[in-house]
Structure formats: structure tokens, C-alpha cells
Amino acid sequence: QDETGAYLIDRDPTYFGPILNYLRHGKLIMNKELAEEGVLEEAEFYNIASLVRLVKERIRDNESRTSQGAVKHVYRVLQCQEEELTQMVSTMSDGWKFEQLISIGSSYNYGNEDQAEFLCVVSRELNNSTNGIVKEPSEKAKVRPLLGWLP
């Protein structure tokens, strides 16, 4: 305690910001670069039980997310004519989403019209099981090897 009656607390100010914000409005707000373990230490030092529980819960959630591994994607390359493109993209289902469209020129001539040809790259998240073994995709989403290359 100094001459004005103020107390000096010699703690890391980096981790005090989230503590102070929690005391101000009851929400845990942290920069992504900030280690949750450091905030936990400070919350324990100041004996803020509700914040200790909240930070521990966040740490557990992050650990369970990382133990499940990174999200994996399955990619497909579909070849289609210009006239088929709108229908093909609009009828994608089963979790597939459009990624990229690549024009590969006009190889075919139907009647008097030259039809442009495209490669359409689509992807879908491949769900992982909780024990880390990758589940086999449904028949619609079978992983197929990609032949050739994409620019």
C-alpha cells in the first residue's frame, strides 16, 4: 500500500484486460492471441470463481475441438457444358458447395452453335468421428481420385 492508500498488485497486465472486462460487463472477451491458461491463472489469483469456471469450460471446448482434428474436405471436379452449368450448380445437394469454375474452352460443336465447356470444382466437409477415425462418406460423396491437374 502506498502513501495514498492504493494497493500495488504486481501481476501481468496482458492478462488483466480480460479480467477487468469480465468484471465490467460479465462477459469473457479475449484476443485470439491471448493464452486462455494465462487468463485462468489471473482469475484464480483474484478468486473470481464464475470466471474460473468460464475459462476452464472454454479451454475444454478448444481441446475437444482440436482433438477431433482439422476439418477435412472432399473435392469433386465435374465437367459440364455451358447449357448444363446453371442446373448443375443449382441442384447440388448433400452438403456440396461450389468452389471454383474453370473454362476449358469449346471442344464440341452442336449444330451451328459452339458450346463452352467447364470444370466445376465442388467440395463438402468430411465428418470425423469422435475417436479420430474418418467415417466413410455416403455413396453420393465417395472420394474419387482426381486425374490431371487444376491451374
HUJO-V928652 format. One record per residue. N is the residue number from 1. NEAR is the number of other C-alpha atoms within 12 Angstrom. D_LAST is the distance of its C-alpha to the last C-alpha in Angstrom with 1 decimal. Layout:
# HUJO-V928652
N:NEAR:D_LAST
N:NEAR:D_LAST
This chain:
# HUJO-V928652
1:9:67.5
2:8:68.1
3:7:71.1
4:7:69.6
5:7:69.2
6:8:65.4
7:9:63.8
8:10:61.3
9:13:58.6
10:11:56.7
11:17:53.3
12:15:49.7
13:15:49.0
14:19:45.2
15:29:46.0
16:28:48.9
17:23:46.8
18:32:45.6
19:37:49.2
20:23:50.7
21:18:48.3
22:25:49.1
23:19:52.8
24:12:52.3
25:12:50.5
26:15:50.2
27:17:46.4
28:29:44.3
29:25:41.8
30:24:39.9
31:13:37.1
32:9:34.2
33:12:34.8
34:17:38.4
35:19:39.4
36:32:41.1
37:22:43.5
38:26:44.9
39:39:45.6
40:31:47.3
41:25:49.5
42:30:50.6
43:31:51.3
44:22:53.4
45:20:55.2
46:20:56.1
47:15:57.0
48:21:54.9
49:19:54.8
50:20:52.7
51:31:50.0
52:27:50.2
53:19:49.6
54:25:46.7
55:31:44.9
56:23:45.5
57:18:44.1
58:22:40.9
59:20:40.6
60:16:41.1
61:15:38.4
62:18:35.9
63:14:36.8
64:16:36.5
65:18:33.1
66:15:31.9
67:17:33.7
68:19:31.8
69:19:28.6
70:16:25.3
71:17:23.9
72:20:21.6
73:22:19.1
74:28:18.3
75:26:15.0
76:29:15.0
77:27:12.7
78:28:15.0
79:23:15.1
80:27:17.5
81:27:19.2
82:28:19.7
83:17:23.2
84:19:22.3
85:25:19.8
86:16:22.5
87:13:24.5
88:24:21.7
89:25:20.7
90:12:24.4
91:14:25.5
92:23:23.3
93:16:25.8
94:17:26.7
95:20:24.9
96:26:21.4
97:25:19.6
98:25:16.8
99:20:13.6
100:19:10.9
101:26:11.1
102:24:8.6
103:22:10.7
104:20:10.8
105:17:14.0
106:17:17.5
107:16:18.4
108:17:21.7
109:14:24.8
110:13:27.2
111:7:30.6
112:7:30.3
113:12:27.1
114:15:23.6
115:21:21.5
116:22:17.9
117:23:15.6
118:27:13.0
119:29:11.2
120:30:12.6
121:29:11.8
122:27:15.2
123:25:16.9
124:26:20.4
125:24:22.5
126:25:24.0
127:23:27.6
128:21:29.3
129:18:33.0
130:14:35.4
131:13:36.0
132:17:32.4
133:14:31.8
134:19:28.8
135:17:30.0
136:16:28.7
137:22:26.8
138:15:28.5
139:9:28.0
140:16:25.8
141:25:23.5
142:19:23.5
143:21:20.7
144:14:19.0
145:11:16.8
146:13:13.2
147:9:12.9
148:7:10.1
149:10:6.6
150:15:3.8
151:10:0.0
